[in-house]
Amino acid sequence: MARRRKSGGRGRGVKRLLAAAGVLAALWFAIEGGEYGTRDLRAQTRRKARLQVAIDSAQRVVDSLRRYKQRLETDPVLQERIAREEFGMLRGDKEILYRIAEDSGGRGSGSPGVR
């Protein structure tokens, strides 16, 4: 009688190895694959943090401008300062405005009016 060889032992190991590789590939795709993989989610988290910082900064600017607008509408001292600095306005007859202009005649650096 001839002995029979068991050929299923080697084939069964290859099948198990292929099945394990398939399971690992499916697990990797479940974690990393698709549109929202782990790397994409981390990048979105970083982008969200950057945008939140920009929003906070813009909100501080808006709040500051809102307070300035409120002061500009209600604070007479600020209104007077802006009127004087920006528009050259004076207070009644008590003040005189002196404007000093550069000499455009090209007479050199001598005193103005002296010849």
Secondary structure, 3 states (H helix, E strand, C coil): CCCCCCCHHHHHHHHHHHHHHHHHHHHHHHHHCCCCCHHHHHHHHHHHHHHHHHHHHHHHHHHHHHHHHHHHHHCHHHHHHHHHHHHCCCCCCCCCCCCCCCCCCCCCCCCCCCC
